């Protein structure tokens, strides 16, 4: 039986950094001491990690911590609104959309173009996406912020492990290596680039920014040209075996029924 070796210092630091950052993100206004109490890490470890995050522009010090009880109040921590921004792209059936979002979830600027990707070739569609990403990157530079990563939502079957678009019936696209193609066309080679089904990503957005911390199990249904769903179970996206778990619009009801543009019947 194979066993992995002990985690290295870098791996432990990454894990602890993610733990601290998530705690600050989900409970804005905590002090270093409060973060240590919630995470179980030592105060010295939390202080060191927070200092590194402040230097990296991820976290900022605020005013006194808001809490009940006696004792000295520490400095409140929060995510930096001027830190790295996320760049989101949606390849819709009738439109292309793009937005820059800061770490607090606020949309700084967004664009929508009525270019109707449906019926266009893959090359034409991806060239339009690359143009929009370039526009967003230029705007980020003008605002003086960096782009920390790019997320692309598409109305189709996307393999979660590879970023391969197996089929987008309403676009007429099939077997497109979106992850590889977009990296090459946009020049985003040194930052994370995530490609996913639009309903799955919408489900995650509802989980993270829907304003209901107690909402841990739900189905987010996306019904526009097609019908898809993001399945969230125990606070995590349930993608299914290959990432197709929420494709309720392409479930076969009658195997002998009429052919569908997705390749199935009925």
C-alpha positions in Angstrom: 0.0 0.0 0.0 1.5 3.3 -1.1 1.6 6.2 1.4 2.4 9.8 0.7 5.2 11.4 2.6 4.8 14.2 5.1 3.6 17.6 3.8 6.4 20.0 3.2 6.7 23.5 4.7 5.4 25.1 1.5 2.4 22.9 1.4 1.6 23.6 5.0 1.9 27.3 4.5 -0.4 27.2 1.5 -3.0 25.3 3.5 -2.8 27.6 6.5 -2.8 30.7 4.2 -6.0 29.5 2.5 -7.6 28.7 5.9 -6.8 32.2 7.2 -7.9 34.0 4.1 -11.2 32.1 4.0 -11.8 32.9 7.6 -11.3 36.7 6.9 -13.5 36.5 3.8 -16.4 34.8 5.5 -16.3 36.8 8.7 -15.2 40.3 7.8 -13.8 42.5 10.6 -12.0 39.9 12.7 -8.8 40.6 14.5 -5.7 38.5 14.2 -6.5 37.0 17.6 -10.0 36.1 16.6 -8.7 34.5 13.4 -6.3 32.4 15.5 -9.2 31.3 17.8 -11.4 30.3 14.8 -8.7 28.5 12.9 -6.9 26.8 15.7 -3.6 28.2 14.5 -1.2 30.0 16.9 -1.4 33.8 17.1 2.2 34.0 15.8 1.4 31.9 12.8 -1.7 34.0 12.0 0.2 37.3 12.4 3.0 36.1 10.1 0.5 35.0 7.4 -1.6 38.1 7.7 1.5 40.3 7.3 2.4 38.4 4.1 -1.2 38.9 2.8 -1.1 42.6 3.5 2.2 42.9 1.6 0.6 40.9 -1.3 -2.4 43.3 -1.4 -4.9 40.6 -0.4 -5.9 41.9 3.1 -6.0 45.4 4.7 -6.1 46.6 8.3 -9.1 48.5 9.4 -10.4 50.1 12.5 -11.0 48.4 15.9 -12.6 45.0 15.9 -16.3 45.0 16.6 -17.1 42.5 19.3 -19.0 42.2 22.6 -17.1 42.0 25.9 -14.3 43.5 27.8 -10.6 43.7 26.8 -8.6 45.5 24.2 -10.0 45.2 20.7 -7.6 44.2 18.0 -7.4 45.7 14.5 -10.1 44.5 12.2 -9.0 42.6 9.0 -10.8 42.6 5.7 -10.2 41.7 2.1 -8.5 44.4 0.1 -10.8 46.1 -2.6 -7.7 47.1 -4.5 -6.1 43.7 -4.4 -6.0 41.2 -7.4 -9.3 41.2 -9.3 -11.0 38.3 -10.9 -11.9 38.5 -14.6 -15.1 36.7 -15.5 -16.3 35.9 -19.0 -19.6 34.4 -20.0 -20.0 32.9 -23.5 -23.7 33.1 -24.0 -25.8 31.9 -26.9 -26.7 35.5 -27.9 -24.2 37.6 -26.1 -20.6 37.8 -24.7 -20.2 39.3 -21.3 -17.1 40.2 -19.2 -16.5 41.7 -15.8 -13.8 42.7 -13.4 -14.6 41.8 -9.8 -12.6 42.7 -6.7 -11.9 40.4 -3.7 -15.0 41.6 -1.9 -17.2 40.5 -4.7 -18.0 44.0 -6.0 -18.2 44.3 -9.8 -15.9 47.1 -10.8 -16.8 47.3 -14.4 -18.6 45.0 -16.9 -19.3 44.8 -20.6 -21.9 42.9 -22.7 -21.8 42.5 -26.4 -24.7 41.3 -28.6 -22.5 39.4 -31.0 -24.5 36.2 -31.1 -21.9 33.5 -30.8 -24.5 30.9 -32.0 -23.9 30.0 -35.6 -20.4 31.4 -35.7 -17.3 29.3 -36.0 -15.3 28.4 -33.0 -12.4 30.5 -34.3 -14.7 33.6 -34.7 -16.3 33.1 -31.3 -13.0 32.6 -29.4 -11.4 35.6 -31.2 -14.3 37.8 -29.9 -13.7 36.4 -26.4 -10.0 37.2 -26.6 -10.8 40.8 -27.7 -13.1 41.2 -24.7 -10.5 39.8 -22.3 -7.9 42.2 -23.8 -10.3 45.1 -23.1 -10.8 44.0 -19.5 -7.0 43.6 -19.0 -6.4 47.1 -20.3 -9.1 48.5 -18.0 -7.5 46.7 -15.0 -4.2 48.3 -15.9 -5.9 51.7 -16.0 -7.4 51.1 -12.6 -4.0 50.1 -11.2 -5.1 46.6 -10.2 -3.8 43.2 -11.3 -5.8 40.3 -12.7 -5.4 37.3 -10.3 -7.2 34.8 -12.5 -9.8 34.3 -15.3 -13.0 32.3 -15.2 -15.0 31.4 -18.3 -18.6 30.2 -18.2 -20.0 28.4 -21.3 -23.4 26.8 -22.0 -22.2 23.3 -22.6 -20.7 20.1 -21.3 -17.3 20.9 -19.9 -15.0 18.2 -18.6 -14.1 19.5 -15.2 -10.7 17.8 -15.1 -9.4 19.1 -18.5 -11.5 22.1 -19.5 -12.5 20.4 -22.7 -15.8 21.5 -24.1 -17.4 18.3 -25.2 -20.6 19.8 -26.6 -22.4 23.1 -26.6 -25.5 22.3 -28.8 -26.9 25.8 -28.8 -23.5 27.2 -30.0 -22.9 24.4 -32.5 -19.5 23.8 -30.8 -18.1 20.3 -30.1 -14.8 18.9 -28.7 -13.2 22.3 -28.3 -10.1 22.4 -26.0 -11.3 25.7 -24.5 -8.7 25.9 -21.7 -5.8 25.5 -24.2 -7.3 27.7 -26.9 -8.1 30.6 -24.5 -4.7 30.5 -22.9 -3.1 30.8 -26.3 -5.4 33.5 -27.6 -5.6 35.7 -24.5 -2.0 35.4 -23.4 -3.1 34.4 -19.9 -0.3 31.9 -19.2 0.9 32.9 -15.8 -2.4 33.0 -13.9 -5.2 30.5 -13.2 -7.7 30.1 -16.0 -10.9 28.2 -15.1 -13.4 27.0 -17.7 -16.7 25.6 -16.5 -20.4 25.1 -17.3 -22.3 28.3 -16.8 -25.0 26.7 -14.5 -22.3 25.1 -12.3 -20.5 28.4 -11.9 -23.8 30.2 -11.2 -24.5 27.7 -8.4 -21.1 28.5 -6.9 -21.8 32.2 -7.1 -25.1 31.7 -5.3 -23.3 29.6 -2.6 -20.6 32.2 -2.0 -22.4 35.5 -2.5 -26.1 34.6 -2.1 -26.2 36.0 1.4 -27.4 32.8 3.1 -24.7 31.0 5.1 -27.2 28.3 6.1 -27.9 27.4 2.5 -25.7 24.4 2.0 -27.8 22.1 -0.1 -29.7 23.4 -3.1 -30.2 23.2 -6.9 -29.6 26.4 -8.9 -31.6 26.1 -12.2 -30.5 28.1 -15.2 -33.2 28.4 -17.8 -32.4 30.6 -20.8 -32.0 29.0 -24.3 -31.2 25.7 -22.6 -31.8 24.3 -19.2 -29.0 23.5 -16.8 -28.4 23.3 -13.1 -25.7 23.7 -10.5 -26.0 21.0 -7.8 -24.6 22.1 -4.4 -24.4 19.4 -1.7 -23.0 20.0 1.8 -21.6 23.4 0.7 -19.7 22.1 -2.3 -20.5 21.9 -6.0 -21.5 18.3 -7.1 -20.3 18.1 -10.7 -21.0 14.4 -11.3 -18.4 12.0 -12.7 -17.2 14.2 -15.5 -18.7 17.6 -14.7 -22.1 16.9 -16.3 -24.2 16.3 -13.2 -26.5 19.3 -13.7 -27.4 18.9 -17.3 -31.1 18.4 -16.6 -32.0 19.8 -20.0 -30.3 16.9 -21.8 -31.5 13.9 -19.9 -32.8 11.1 -22.1 -36.5 10.5 -21.3 -37.2 8.3 -24.3 -34.1 6.4 -25.8 -36.1 5.8 -28.9 -37.2 9.4 -29.2 -36.2 12.1 -31.7 -32.5 13.0 -32.0 -31.2 16.0 -30.1 -28.4 18.4 -31.1 -26.5 17.2 -28.1 -26.1 13.8 -29.7 -28.6 11.9 -27.6 -32.2 10.9 -28.3 -35.5 11.7 -26.6 
